[in-house]
Amino acid sequence: MKNCSVSLNRNVDQAAKLLSTMGNARRLQIICILLNSEIAVGALAEKIGLSQSALSQHLAKLRKLNLVTARRDAQHLYYSLSSEAAVKVLETLEDIYGDGASPTARS
């Protein structure tokens, strides 16, 4: 394996925050759902099986790092994925753990 670039070394704290935030299983589920489309908070809570209160706490952490954005339409709040970095991390995880990954890559 080659060494990390100078640029990555300069941004190591930011990268660690991204990975730490995405490293929570529930937040990773949220990001996976938002990858394909915008979704209302109530529908998202139902899909994940969390109360809206618990979901709100996870969404606040994702918003803090600008991984998701919110849009209000009347009384409804919709969330969408807004981070290209998060998309790239998901693509890498899909390569490792997705349906097409080799069994040895998953261990």
C-alpha positions in Angstrom: 0.0 0.0 0.0 1.3 3.4 -0.8 1.6 6.3 1.7 -1.2 8.8 2.2 -0.8 12.0 0.2 0.3 15.2 1.7 -3.2 16.6 1.1 -4.9 13.8 2.9 -2.5 14.2 5.8 -3.4 17.9 6.0 -7.1 17.0 6.1 -6.9 14.0 8.4 -9.1 15.6 11.1 -11.9 16.4 8.5 -11.6 12.8 7.1 -11.9 11.3 10.6 -15.0 13.4 11.4 -16.6 12.2 8.1 -15.8 8.5 8.9 -16.9 8.9 12.5 -20.2 10.4 11.6 -20.9 7.8 8.9 -19.6 5.0 11.1 -22.8 4.9 13.1 -25.0 2.1 11.7 -28.2 4.2 11.8 -26.6 7.2 10.2 -25.2 4.9 7.5 -28.7 3.5 6.9 -30.0 7.1 6.6 -27.3 8.0 4.1 -28.0 4.9 2.0 -31.7 5.7 1.8 -31.0 9.3 0.9 -28.5 8.3 -1.8 -31.4 7.6 -4.3 -33.9 10.3 -3.5 -35.2 13.0 -1.1 -37.5 11.7 1.6 -39.8 13.1 4.2 -38.8 12.8 7.8 -41.8 10.7 8.8 -41.2 8.2 5.9 -37.5 8.0 6.8 -38.3 7.3 10.4 -40.7 4.5 9.4 -38.1 3.0 7.0 -35.4 2.9 9.6 -37.6 2.0 12.5 -36.7 5.0 14.7 -38.8 7.5 16.5 -38.8 11.0 14.9 -37.0 12.3 18.0 -34.2 9.7 17.7 -34.0 10.3 13.9 -33.8 14.0 14.5 -30.7 13.6 16.6 -29.0 11.6 13.9 -30.0 14.0 11.2 -28.6 16.9 13.2 -25.2 15.2 13.3 -25.4 14.7 9.5 -26.4 18.3 8.9 -23.6 19.6 11.1 -21.1 18.1 8.6 -23.2 19.2 5.6 -23.8 15.6 4.6 -27.5 16.1 4.2 -29.7 19.1 3.5 -33.3 19.8 4.5 -36.1 21.4 2.5 -39.4 22.5 4.0 -42.6 22.2 2.0 -45.5 23.6 4.1 -45.5 21.4 7.2 -43.3 18.6 5.8 -39.5 18.5 6.0 -37.6 16.6 3.4 -34.0 15.4 3.5 -31.6 14.7 0.7 -27.9 13.7 0.5 -25.7 16.7 -0.2 -22.1 15.4 0.2 -20.1 14.0 -2.7 -17.6 12.7 -0.1 -20.4 10.6 1.5 -21.4 9.2 -2.0 -17.8 8.2 -2.6 -17.6 6.4 0.8 -20.8 4.6 0.0 -19.5 3.5 -3.4 -16.4 2.1 -1.7 -18.5 0.3 1.0 -20.7 -1.1 -1.8 -17.6 -2.4 -3.6 -16.5 -4.1 -0.3 -19.8 -5.3 1.2 -22.3 -5.0 -1.7 -24.0 -7.8 -3.6 -21.2 -8.0 -6.2 -18.3 -8.1 -3.6 -16.2 -11.2 -3.3 -16.7 -13.2 -0.1 -13.0 -12.7 0.8 -13.4 -8.9 0.5 -16.1 -8.9 3.3 -13.9 -10.4 6.0 
